[in-house]
Amino acid sequence: MVVGAGLAGLRCALALHEGGYDVTVLEAADAVGGRIRTDVVDGFRADRGFQLLNPAYPALAGCVDVDALHLQSFAAGVTALTDDGPRRLAHPLREPRLVPTTLATGVRRPGELAAVARWLRPLLTPRPRRTLSQVLDGRTQRSRAEALDRAGVDGLLRRVLDRFLAGVLLEDGGSTADDYAQVLVWMFAKGVPGLPRDGMQALPEQLAARLAGRVRTGAPVEAVDGTTVHAGGTAHAARAVVVATGGPEAAGLVGVPAPVTKGVVTTWWAADDAPRTGGLLHVDGRTRVGGPVVNCAVVSDAAPSYAPRGRRLLQASALLGPDRVPTEADVRRHTSELLGVPLAEAARWEVLVRHEVPHALPAQPAPYTATKPVDLGDGRFVCGDHRDTGSIQGALVSGRRTAAAVAARLG
Ligand SMILES: Cc1cc2nc3c(=O)[nH]c(=O)nc-3n(C[C@H](O)[C@H](O)[C@H](O)COP(=O)(O)OP(=O)(O)OC[C@H]3O[C@@H](n4cnc5c(N)ncnc54)[C@H](O)[C@@H]3O)c2cc1C
């Protein structure tokens, strides 16, 4: 029995099903996907919190047919609003040919780029017979802010990197383990992230389709008592129970420590007119950041299927916390600055939906232990991104790892 049909629960159930086990998945919500859901509003697709699928994630292999998702790629790099105006900055690992352009357009001192190279040295050094995690394991555990300081990364590149990573890691204090930040940068160098033609929810739906008839939605689990699951007034006895909910719910159901989580709010707007952005994310690289937005984009430039023909879809994401709830007006004003749109014009953007996701990601501060135990004993297991890394990759790895642990127990 698997509780929760997010990516981790679905991946776990699929591996067990393929291993010949009889699996049922109980999901509280009205559809599968967990944190990966897509709303269709007036013909626009709005994911519940802006996120991207990186086709380079190794855990996709063997369970996801990426081609069938028809990914629509974002461009590699970002457009940063600098103190001197907007500048396009290429990803130094993905587009090394554009490094001179990057230097010419926004970075005043070549030393800034050398410092970034110092920070990324473990990734840039040839690694015969060593995996990336082996390279990173050999290093001292530091937060990303400490690691960037030590490497001497400053100036515009530091501001852009900090702002870009704030949008990916959902923290702007630099507290995330540097090793994890490096892995992410490596992933962005290996694959160009994008959005599936039918929305991000197409990803979990693809896994669920292979579990036909075994996933019950609208079935919230109230309690897990040994290997008996209580849902809707019925007690379901099982040989093993996998709690694949988010971290906070798992804490309630099986008593694992609740992870500290990080939140984000994404606002989606429809517009008749918006600048052509070439499918790039926009970030604020100014010395004084002008508002709460960590990234924004004209999403339909990269993913035309997200908007009806002739219309444009914009998103802006900002960090969300108990003392930090950005207003829509502030987010709109900051986005208009980042995209270079006069506020009078931005005032015409129509809010489609605003998604507040308070538990979007588990915090991953240094020291970094990516792999947490999943076997709680007595036939109970726990899986989800909070057991591995807070990402699509982490959720899939966790599901597969937990299925292996269940199989080892049940034989
Ligand atoms: C806004 C946002 C942006 C993100 N951006 C990215 C990105 O760009 N790249 C990336 O790799 N990752 C990103 N992530 C992270 C990624 O989406 C998650 O790590 C992953 O989806 C987590 O999957 P999961 O299965 O572990 O948990 P969840 O998706 O949370 O699944 C848990 C499931 O359990 C169900 N459940 C909870 N309680 C019960 C109960 N009592 N009974 C039954 N069911 C229950 C829930 O309804 C849910 O369906 C982002 C996440 C968010 C929210």
The ligand as an SDF file (V2000), in Angstrom:
LIG
                    3D

 53 58  0  0  0  0  0  0  0  0999 V2000
    6.6150   25.5590   -6.9620 C   0  0  0  0  0  0  0  0  0  0  0  0
    7.5710   24.4280   -7.0910 C   0  0  0  0  0  0  0  0  0  0  0  0
    8.6330   24.5250   -7.9800 C   0  0  0  0  0  0  0  0  0  0  0  0
    9.5010   23.4490   -8.1280 C   0  0  0  0  0  0  0  0  0  0  0  0
   10.4740   23.5380   -9.0850 N   0  0  0  0  0  0  0  0  0  0  0  0
   11.1840   22.4300   -9.3850 C   0  0  0  0  0  0  0  0  0  0  0  0
   12.0440   22.4110  -10.5100 C   0  0  0  0  0  0  0  0  0  0  0  0
   12.0960   23.3730  -11.3060 O   0  0  0  0  0  0  0  0  0  0  0  0
   12.7890   21.3090  -10.7300 N   0  0  0  0  0  0  0  0  0  0  0  0
   12.7110   20.2180   -9.9100 C   0  0  0  0  0  0  0  0  0  0  0  0
   13.4060   19.2290  -10.1500 O   0  0  0  0  0  0  0  0  0  0  0  0
   11.8830   20.2010   -8.8460 N   0  0  0  0  0  0  0  0  0  0  0  0
   11.1120   21.2680   -8.5820 C   0  0  0  0  0  0  0  0  0  0  0  0
   10.2390   21.2430   -7.5290 N   0  0  0  0  0  0  0  0  0  0  0  0
   10.2430   20.0880   -6.6250 C   0  0  0  0  0  0  0  0  0  0  0  0
    9.4470   18.8940   -7.1040 C   0  0  0  0  0  0  0  0  0  0  0  0
    8.2310   19.2590   -7.6900 O   0  0  0  0  0  0  0  0  0  0  0  0
    9.1690   18.0260   -5.8550 C   0  0  0  0  0  0  0  0  0  0  0  0
   10.4130   17.7360   -5.2500 O   0  0  0  0  0  0  0  0  0  0  0  0
    8.4550   16.7220   -6.1610 C   0  0  0  0  0  0  0  0  0  0  0  0
    7.3400   16.9090   -6.9840 O   0  0  0  0  0  0  0  0  0  0  0  0
    8.0420   16.0780   -4.8350 C   0  0  0  0  0  0  0  0  0  0  0  0
    7.3790   14.8590   -5.0850 O   0  0  0  0  0  0  0  0  0  0  0  0
    6.9570   13.9360   -3.8710 P   0  0  0  0  0  0  0  0  0  0  0  0
    6.2830   12.7570   -4.4560 O   0  0  0  0  0  0  0  0  0  0  0  0
    8.1210   13.6960   -2.9830 O   0  0  0  0  0  0  0  0  0  0  0  0
    5.9310   14.7780   -2.9810 O   0  0  0  0  0  0  0  0  0  0  0  0
    4.4960   15.3900   -3.3610 P   0  0  0  0  0  0  0  0  0  0  0  0
    4.4810   15.8220   -4.7660 O   0  0  0  0  0  0  0  0  0  0  0  0
    4.2170   16.4100   -2.3140 O   0  0  0  0  0  0  0  0  0  0  0  0
    3.4900   14.1720   -3.2290 O   0  0  0  0  0  0  0  0  0  0  0  0
    2.9000   13.7920   -2.0170 C   0  0  0  0  0  0  0  0  0  0  0  0
    1.4920   13.3110   -2.2940 C   0  0  0  0  0  0  0  0  0  0  0  0
    0.9320   12.7980   -1.0750 O   0  0  0  0  0  0  0  0  0  0  0  0
   -0.4190   13.1920   -1.0120 C   0  0  0  0  0  0  0  0  0  0  0  0
   -0.8660   13.1270    0.3870 N   0  0  0  0  0  0  0  0  0  0  0  0
   -0.4850   13.9330    1.4170 C   0  0  0  0  0  0  0  0  0  0  0  0
   -1.0990   13.5490    2.5590 N   0  0  0  0  0  0  0  0  0  0  0  0
   -1.8690   12.4800    2.2270 C   0  0  0  0  0  0  0  0  0  0  0  0
   -2.7520   11.6280    2.9830 C   0  0  0  0  0  0  0  0  0  0  0  0
   -2.9540   11.8280    4.2850 N   0  0  0  0  0  0  0  0  0  0  0  0
   -3.3870   10.6340    2.3320 N   0  0  0  0  0  0  0  0  0  0  0  0
   -3.1940   10.4060    1.0000 C   0  0  0  0  0  0  0  0  0  0  0  0
   -2.3690   11.1910    0.2480 N   0  0  0  0  0  0  0  0  0  0  0  0
   -1.7230   12.2020    0.8610 C   0  0  0  0  0  0  0  0  0  0  0  0
   -0.4130   14.6020   -1.5850 C   0  0  0  0  0  0  0  0  0  0  0  0
   -1.7060   15.0080   -1.9840 O   0  0  0  0  0  0  0  0  0  0  0  0
    0.5440   14.4300   -2.7470 C   0  0  0  0  0  0  0  0  0  0  0  0
   -0.1100   14.0320   -3.9280 O   0  0  0  0  0  0  0  0  0  0  0  0
    9.3480   22.2940   -7.3350 C   0  0  0  0  0  0  0  0  0  0  0  0
    8.3000   22.2090   -6.4290 C   0  0  0  0  0  0  0  0  0  0  0  0
    7.4060   23.2520   -6.3200 C   0  0  0  0  0  0  0  0  0  0  0  0
    6.2320   23.1080   -5.3980 C   0  0  0  0  0  0  0  0  0  0  0  0
  1  2  1  0
  2  3  1  0
  2 52  2  0
  3  4  2  0
  4  5  1  0
  4 50  1  0
  5  6  2  0
  6  7  1  0
  6 13  1  0
  7  8  2  0
  7  9  1  0
  9 10  1  0
 10 11  2  0
 10 12  1  0
 12 13  2  0
 13 14  1  0
 14 15  1  0
 14 50  1  0
 15 16  1  0
 16 17  1  0
 16 18  1  0
 18 19  1  0
 18 20  1  0
 20 21  1  0
 20 22  1  0
 22 23  1  0
 23 24  1  0
 24 25  2  0
 24 26  1  0
 24 27  1  0
 27 28  1  0
 28 29  2  0
 28 30  1  0
 28 31  1  0
 31 32  1  0
 32 33  1  0
 33 34  1  0
 33 48  1  0
 34 35  1  0
 35 36  1  0
 35 46  1  0
 36 37  1  0
 36 45  1  0
 37 38  2  0
 38 39  1  0
 39 40  1  0
 39 45  2  0
 40 41  1  0
 40 42  2  0
 42 43  1  0
 43 44  2  0
 44 45  1  0
 46 47  1  0
 46 48  1  0
 48 49  1  0
 50 51  2  0
 51 52  1  0
 52 53  1  0
M  END
$$$$
